[in-house]
Amino acid sequence: MKILSVDDNPQNRAVLEKALSKQYEITSSDGSEPILALMETHQPQVVLMDIMLGTDYTGYDLVKEIRANSAYNNCEIIFISALTSSEDKLNAYGSGGDDYIAKPVDFQELREKLRRVELRQSERDGLKDMYEMASNTAFTSMQQASELGELVTFFTDNLEVTDLEILFGNIKQYYANAGVKCCVEFRVANEYYQYPKETISDLEREILELGRSAKRIVPFGSNLLFNSHACSMLVKGIHFNDDEVIGRLRDNFAILLTIVDSRIDFIEEQIEKRSIRQKAINSLKNQLTDDFSTIKSLCLSQDEQISKLVNDLSQAVQLKIITLGLDEEQESELMGLVDETKEVVAETLGLSFVLEDKLKSITERLKAVE
């Protein structure tokens, strides 16, 4: 413990130094030097202050100067004086003193007071350490809560994302908030997508490709490579001096990789579902096209058969008219019936052409379905 002794009597200073120097680091002054300069130079934990210094200033004045400077709030001041009245002691206490010893000094009493000062200093230091530890813990907890909050935000913001470009943009922003940069490779449906597309270097591409078969976390220099079955993320420029911070960020980045994995798995499922749906649509298109072709062929065949039957009927009627001996009126009536039949058949054939056009239109529309 450092002690500053202020006394205008050199004999008193010498006695104090001899009595205390083996146990403490003691510096003496006659009070003529500026007290704050002495405090700044020696940084004492205890000041032993005489009251009557033989100058324009008293010990009270010097102590008031010390107490006016908050840098020395924890420095304890013990007055040592031949002035022993209650008024003197009250003045000493009022000026900022912590204790008082009358001259001639009882060194056993002084050592006991210094021992108590050491004990209080130790308690204060312990409390200070506890406060700093609590403050650091609280700050770390708040920092962790903030970082976890960012992970939760990333998760919720990407619940509906199915576009890899957008997903990378959100990953990039997350890392930017953490003060680092990144490049990413997504592995989706046996295809590889590397970002940022325009600025990724050949070396970064190679590193991401190595991630396809590397362990989950690969550190090298100020970089970390995080890998999974669906994604590799190269995190660049982790320039932090605090190992605890680096460890925490490493854990957070690993959690981010897990979140991205789940997103990629979802996107892959959607791609697979779309593929299955497209195959089903294509199969249906082909089946309907074949069915419509069959219907068209049947309609054409039926039209040909009907036309042939009507023509045969017309010819047969005309031949029979000659042998039946019908008069002109009967012959005209019978041929009228034949003509009406032809008209009905023609209308029916016209409907077949309409049906054919509709089938053709449906077939073209099916071909356009994706």
SVG drawing of the C-alpha trace seen along z (x, -y; Angstrom):
<svg xmlns="http://www.w3.org/2000/svg" viewBox="-99 -32 114 85">
<polyline fill="none" stroke="black" stroke-width="0.4" points="0.0,0.0 1.3,-3.5 1.4,-6.2 2.0,-9.9 3.2,-11.7 2.8,-15.5 4.5,-17.2 6.7,-20.3 8.9,-18.8 11.7,-16.7 12.2,-14.8 8.6,-13.7 8.8,-12.6 11.9,-10.6 10.3,-8.9 7.3,-7.9 9.4,-6.7 11.5,-4.5 8.5,-3.1 6.5,-2.3 8.9,-1.8 9.4,2.0 5.7,2.7 4.6,-0.1 5.8,-2.2 6.0,-5.6 6.8,-9.0 7.2,-12.2 6.6,-15.9 7.0,-19.1 3.8,-20.5 5.4,-23.1 4.7,-21.3 1.2,-21.4 -0.7,-18.6 -2.5,-17.5 0.9,-17.2 2.1,-14.9 -1.1,-12.9 -0.8,-12.6 2.9,-11.5 2.7,-9.0 -1.0,-7.8 -1.2,-7.0 -3.9,-4.9 -3.4,-6.8 -2.3,-10.3 -0.9,-11.0 -1.6,-14.8 -0.3,-17.2 -2.5,-20.2 0.0,-23.1 2.4,-23.1 4.2,-26.4 2.9,-27.8 -0.1,-29.8 -2.0,-26.6 -3.1,-24.2 -3.6,-20.5 -7.3,-21.2 -6.8,-23.2 -4.8,-20.6 -7.3,-17.8 -10.1,-20.0 -8.1,-20.2 -7.7,-16.4 -11.4,-15.8 -12.4,-18.3 -10.8,-15.9 -13.0,-12.8 -10.0,-10.8 -9.0,-10.5 -12.3,-9.5 -11.0,-6.2 -7.8,-7.6 -8.1,-7.6 -6.7,-10.6 -5.5,-10.3 -4.7,-13.5 -1.7,-13.4 -1.5,-16.5 -0.6,-17.8 -4.0,-19.6 -6.3,-17.3 -9.3,-19.3 -12.8,-18.1 -13.0,-21.2 -9.8,-20.3 -11.0,-16.8 -14.3,-18.0 -12.6,-20.4 -10.4,-17.6 -13.4,-15.4 -15.3,-18.3 -12.5,-19.0 -12.5,-15.4 -10.4,-13.4 -11.2,-9.8 -9.4,-9.4 -7.2,-11.2 -4.2,-10.4 -2.7,-12.7 1.0,-13.4 3.2,-11.9 2.2,-9.0 1.4,-5.7 2.7,-3.5 0.8,-0.5 -2.4,-2.5 -1.2,-3.9 -0.4,-0.4 -3.9,0.8 -5.5,-2.1 -3.5,-1.3 -4.4,2.4 -8.1,1.4 -7.5,-0.9 -5.9,2.0 -8.9,4.1 -11.4,1.5 -9.3,1.0 -9.4,4.7 -13.1,4.8 -13.5,1.8 -11.3,3.5 -13.4,6.7 -16.6,4.8 -15.1,3.0 -14.1,6.3 -17.6,7.7 -19.2,4.7 -17.0,4.9 -17.8,8.6 -21.5,8.0 -21.4,5.2 -19.5,7.3 -21.9,10.2 -24.9,7.9 -23.3,6.4 -22.5,9.9 -26.0,11.1 -27.5,8.1 -25.2,8.6 -26.2,12.3 -29.9,11.4 -29.4,8.9 -27.5,11.5 -30.2,14.2 -32.8,11.6 -31.1,11.1 -31.2,14.8 -34.9,15.0 -35.5,12.1 -33.6,13.8 -35.6,17.0 -39.0,15.2 -38.1,13.0 -37.1,16.0 -40.1,18.3 -41.7,17.5 -38.5,17.0 -38.1,19.5 -35.8,17.4 -32.1,18.2 -31.1,14.6 -33.3,13.1 -32.1,15.7 -28.5,14.8 -29.2,11.1 -30.7,11.7 -27.7,13.8 -25.3,11.1 -27.2,8.5 -27.0,10.6 -23.2,11.0 -22.8,7.3 -24.6,6.5 -22.0,8.7 -19.2,6.7 -18.1,9.4 -18.5,10.5 -19.5,13.7 -19.9,15.8 -22.3,18.8 -22.9,21.9 -26.4,23.4 -26.8,27.0 -30.3,27.6 -31.7,30.6 -28.1,31.6 -27.4,28.1 -24.8,25.7 -25.5,21.9 -22.7,19.6 -23.2,16.0 -22.4,13.2 -22.6,14.1 -20.8,11.0 -18.0,10.6 -17.1,14.0 -13.4,14.8 -12.1,18.1 -10.4,18.9 -13.6,18.4 -15.3,20.7 -12.8,23.4 -13.1,23.0 -16.8,23.3 -16.5,26.4 -14.1,27.9 -16.9,27.4 -19.0,30.0 -16.9,32.7 -15.4,30.8 -16.3,31.0 -18.9,28.6 -16.6,25.8 -13.2,25.1 -11.2,22.2 -8.3,20.6 -6.8,17.3 -9.5,14.7 -12.0,16.7 -14.4,19.5 -16.0,22.0 -19.3,23.4 -20.6,26.5 -23.7,28.7 -25.3,31.0 -27.3,28.0 -25.0,25.1 -21.4,23.7 -20.9,20.2 -17.4,18.6 -17.3,15.9 -14.5,13.5 -12.7,10.9 -13.4,12.0 -11.0,9.4 -11.9,9.5 -9.4,9.7 -11.8,11.0 -11.9,14.9 -15.2,14.8 -16.8,12.7 -15.3,14.9 -16.6,18.0 -20.1,16.5 -20.1,15.4 -19.0,18.8 -21.9,20.4 -24.3,17.9 -23.0,18.5 -23.5,22.2 -27.1,21.6 -27.5,19.5 -26.3,22.4 -28.9,24.7 -31.6,22.1 -30.4,21.8 -30.3,25.6 -34.0,25.9 -34.8,23.2 -32.9,24.9 -34.6,28.2 -37.9,26.5 -37.0,24.9 -35.8,28.3 -39.1,29.9 -41.0,27.2 -38.9,27.9 -39.6,31.6 -43.3,31.0 -43.3,28.7 -41.4,31.3 -43.9,34.0 -46.8,31.7 -45.3,30.9 -44.8,34.5 -48.4,35.2 -49.5,32.3 -47.4,33.5 -48.7,37.0 -52.3,35.7 -51.6,33.5 -50.3,36.4 -53.2,38.7 -55.8,36.0 -54.1,35.3 -54.1,39.0 -57.8,39.3 -58.8,36.3 -57.0,37.7 -58.8,40.9 -62.2,39.1 -61.3,37.1 -60.5,40.2 -63.7,41.9 -65.7,38.8 -64.1,38.7 -64.7,42.4 -68.3,42.1 -68.8,39.1 -67.5,41.0 -69.8,44.0 -72.8,41.8 -72.1,40.0 -71.7,43.3 -74.9,44.7 -76.9,41.6 -75.4,41.6 -76.1,45.4 -79.7,44.8 -80.2,42.0 -79.0,44.1 -81.1,47.1 -84.3,44.9 -83.7,43.5 -83.4,47.1 -86.5,48.3 -88.6,45.4 -88.3,46.7 -89.5,50.2 -92.2,49.1 -94.4,47.4 -94.9,44.3 -96.6,41.3 -94.8,38.0 -96.2,36.6 -95.3,39.7 -91.9,39.7 -91.4,36.0 -92.5,36.6 -90.2,39.6 -87.2,37.7 -88.0,34.8 -87.7,37.1 -84.4,38.2 -83.2,34.6 -84.4,33.8 -82.4,36.8 -79.3,35.5 -79.8,32.0 -80.1,33.6 -77.0,35.6 -75.1,32.5 -76.1,30.6 -74.8,33.5 -71.5,33.6 -71.3,29.8 -71.5,30.4 -68.7,32.9 -66.5,30.2 -67.4,27.9 -66.4,30.6 -63.2,31.1 -62.3,27.4 -63.0,27.4 -60.9,30.5 -58.1,28.9 -58.4,25.7 -58.3,27.7 -55.2,29.6 -53.4,26.4 -54.2,25.0 -53.0,28.2 -49.7,27.8 -49.3,24.3 -49.9,25.5 -46.7,25.6"/>
</svg>
